[in-house]
Amino acid sequence: MSVQTEGTDTAGEPAVHKARVPAPPRGEDGGSAPSARRGAAAPYLLLLPALLATLILLGWPLVKNGMLSFQNLNPRQLIQHLTEWNGGDNYEEVLSGSDFWHVVERSVVFTAVNVVLIMLLGTLTGLLLARLGKKMRLLLLLGLVLAWAMPVIAATTVYQWLFAQRFGVVNWVLDKLGWHSMADYNWFGSQLSTFSVITLLIVWQSIPFVAINLYAATTTVPKELYEAASLDGAGAWKSFTSVTFPFLRPFLYATTFLEVIWVFKAFPQIFAINEGGPDHLTETLPIYAFVEGVGNQHFGVGAAISFLTILVLLVITSYYLRMVLKQEEDEL
């Protein structure tokens, strides 16, 4: 490599001479093949610990559960340390019965109702946070964080006390307001009332996640867009549909996806409230798998139900993702 330098010849005219500049050592410019390969492999090496932890903590139990679902495992086999493979008998027993399909239908409806309420109320609360002043926003955020931080079993116990038949606060308030027939109402005596209490509990626990994250998402919307919409004569609803909602759409899609998973696999709230009662009418798929597997000590059948639960959840989430992707393609 060379550069040109100016000098002066014997006649006084400037002359141009070439000076040698040493080339940079190989690899210092980052263009060498070994260095490039190391740079390309670095992200995968950083992901390796997380992948290994996932395989150990999630993958191996899933494999063991799948193997268990093809076994006849009852107390006798456990005591005698026997392994009796029965092929697909457990799946045939579960899929041929009507109870499983009733529970699947109940689980899907329960998930849909809860997710719709969570996203609607959470979105409204998040938009309210964006509109409030600093002090009121801080107060509301504090209440949301406290509700979100409360342990699930503790929150479920509080709701059991609130809706207790004889000494519950809810029945006492309704009685004082004039609904005297509700003084000794048993909220956990029917399917609809039990699901109402469980839905109220799950929605109350889930709103903070949606609201706080949506409020954070609203802070990324440029204020110039609102000013431009206001100059065009757009009202509050028009500003929301034309400015706010397009920015929040990816967040709403992702949050809905997470809430579907969280509500569908909800176990402690339902089991702690009434253990899937009355008469197994509030059992969802996680409760049904636990009752059949651990409660009735049909561990192979319970494993088959839990594996089918995963498949049902995969079908629901894949259908939702397909709808989202199709809608995005249509918009493009």
N, C-alpha and C positions, 0 to 999 in steps of 0.2 A: 504494500500500500504506500502511496506517495502523495505528497502535497507540493504545490508550487510555491516558491519563495522568490521574492524580488531581490535583485542585486544590481550592480553597476559595472559595465564593461570598461575597457581601456579608453573608449571614445567618449565616455561620460553618459552613454545611453543606458537606460535600465535594462537589465538582462534577467531572464527567468531561469531559475535552476530548480531541479527536482530534489527534494530531500526525502529520504527513506524514513518511514514511521513504522515501528514494529507492530505487527498484528497482535490483537489481544489473544491471550492464552486460550486454548480450546476449552469450551465449557463455561467461560466467564460470562458470555452473553446469554446464557440460558438456552441456547439453541441446540445443544448437543443431545443426542438421542437418549443416553442414560438419565440425564437430568430431567428431560421431558417426561420420560416414563415414570420417574419417581414422583413428579408433580401430579401426574394423572392418577396415580394410585393412592395418593394421600387421602382424598375424601373417603375412599372405601376402607382404608385402614382405620380412620376415625370412627366409621360406622360399625366396625367389627365388634367392639364390646357390646354395643346395644343389640346387635343381631344375635350374638351368642347368648346374652341374657334372655332375649325373647324365645330363642329355641329351647333353652333349658327350662324357663319358668312357664312357658305357654305351650310350646311345641310338644315336649315330652309328655306332660299331663294329657294333652289331646290325643296323642298316640295311645297311651295307656287306657284312656276312656274308650277309644275305638276298639281296642282289643277286648276290653271288658264287656262291651256290648254284644260280642259274639260268644259269650260264655253263659253257662247256667250257674250263677253264683248266688247262693242262698246261705243261711247260717250253717247248714250242714257242711257245705263245701269249705266255708271259712274255718270251721273247727277242725276238720280233717285235712285241711290244706290240699284240697283237690282242685284240679283245673278241668272242668268239663266244657268242652266246646260244643255248641249246639247250632253252629252256622247262623242262619238268619232267622231263627225261631223267635227271638226277642222282637225283631223288627216286624215280623209277620203278626205277632200277637198284638203289638201296639197299633199298627196300621189297619188291622182288620177290625179293631174295636171302634165303637162310636164315640167313646169318651175322649179319645185323643183329638178327633176332629172338632168336637165341641170346644175343647180347650184351645185349639188353634184359632178358631173363629173368635172366641172370647178374647184371646190375647191380642189379635190384630185390631179388634174394635177398641179395646182398652188402650192400646198404644196410640191409635189414631186420635181418639178423643183427647188424651192427655197432651200429645204433641201439638195439636191445634190450639188448645188453651194456653199451653206454655209459650208458644211462639207469638200468639196474639197479645197476651198480657205482658210478656217480656219485652216485645217490641214497643208497646205503648209506654211501658215504664222507662225504657231506654230513651225514647224520644222526650219523655217528660224530664228526665235528668238533663238533657241537652238544653231545655228551655228554662230550667230553674236558675235562681241566683246562686251565688257561691255558698252561702250558709245553708240554705234549704237543700241544695244538692249534696253537701257534705253530710247533713243529717239523714237524708234518704239513703245515701251510699252506706252509711254506718249501719242502718237497719238492714239493708240488703246483705251486707257482709256478715252480720251476726246471724241472720237466717241461714245463709249459705254455710257458715262454719259450724252450725249445730250438728252434732253427730246424728246419724240416721235413726238409731234406736232411741236416743233421747227425744228426738222430735216425735217419733211414733208414740212413745209413752205419753208425751204431753197431749197429743191428739186423743189418745185413749181416755185420758182424764177429762178433756174438754167435752167429749161426746159420751161420757159414762151415763148409764141409764138413770140412776137414782141421784147422784151428786154431781153430774156434769154441768159445767158452766153454760153450755149451749142450751140444754133443756131448761135450765133456770131462767135464762134470758128470754127464751121463747114463751115460757109460761108468764113472765112478768109483762110481756108485750101483748098478751091476750090469747095466745094459742095454748089454752090450758090442756088440750089433749096431748101436747108435746111434753108435759111435765115428766112423764115416766117413759118416754119413747125409747125403744131399743134400736139404736142406730146400726147395730151389728146383727140384727135378727133377720134381715132380708138381703137379697143380692144387690138390689139397686142402692139401698141406703149404705151398705158396706162399701160398695164401689165409689159412692159419692164421697165418703170420708177419705178413702184411699186416694182418690183423684185430687181432692183438695190438698192433701198432704204432699203428694208428689209435685203438683203444680207450684205449691208454696216453696218447696225446696229447690225447684228448677228455675224459677223466675230470676233470681239474682244472677245466675250465670249468663242468661240471655241479655238481661238488661244492662249489666255492667260492660259486657263486651260490645253490645250495640252502641252504647254511649261512647265507648272508646273509638268505635268505627266512625261515628258522626263527626268526631274531631278532625278526621282526615279529609272531610269534604271542603273544598276551597270556598271561602266566603264570597269570592268574586262571582261565583255562579249564582248564589242567592241574590246578590245585588243585581245581576243581569236579569234574573227571572222577575225580580220586583219591578225593574224598569219596564219589562214587557207586560206588566199588569197581572202577573201570576199571583194568585192567592196562596193561602197556607197549603191547601190540598194539592194545587197544581205544582207548587214548589216541591212538595214531598214526592209526587209521582214523577216529575221530570228531572229533579236534581238529587234529592236524598236517596230515593229508592234505587236508582241505577248504581250508585256507589255502594249501597248496602246489600245488593243482591248476592254477590259472592259470599258475604258473611252469613246471610240468611240461609243460603243453601247448605253451607258447611255446618251451621249450628243445628239446622233441622235434622241433618244426617246424624249428628252426635246425639241429639235428643231421642231420635228413634231407637238407637242402640241402648241408651241409658234407660228409657222407660220400658222397653221390651224385656230387658233382663232384670227389672226391678224385683228383688226378692225380699229383703228385710222388712219393707213397709207392709207388704201384703201378708207375709207370714206372721209378723209380730201383732198385727191388728186382729186377725181372726183365724190364722192358720189355714187360709183358703176356704173358710166356712162362710155362711152356714151350708151344710150338706155339700161341701166341695163346689159351691156355685161361684166362688170368686177365685178359683184356682187358675193361674196362668201357667204357661209352659214351664218356667223355672220351679214353681211350687209343685206342679204335677210331677215333675221328675224327682224332686226331693221326697215327696210323699210316697211315691211308688218305690223309689230306690232305698231310702233310709227308713222311712216310716213303716212300710210293709216288708222291708228287708228282701226285696227283689232287686238286688244290686245290678244284675245284668239288664233287666228291663229298665231300671232307672237310667243306666248308662246309655241305652238305646234312645230313650226319650230325650236325654240331654244332647245327644248327637243330632237327633232330628230337630231339636230346638235351634241348634247352630245353623242347620241347613235352611230352616224357615226364615231365620234372621238374615241369612245371606240372600235369599230370594227377595225379601222385602227391600233390603238396602240396594241390591243390584237393580231392581225395578225403579226405585227412586232415582238412582244415579243415571239410569237410562233416560228417564223423563227429563232430568236436569240437562244432560248433554244434548238431547234432542231439541230442547227449548233454546239452548245457546246456539246451536247450529241454525235454527230457524231465524234467530235474531241477526246472525251474521249474514 
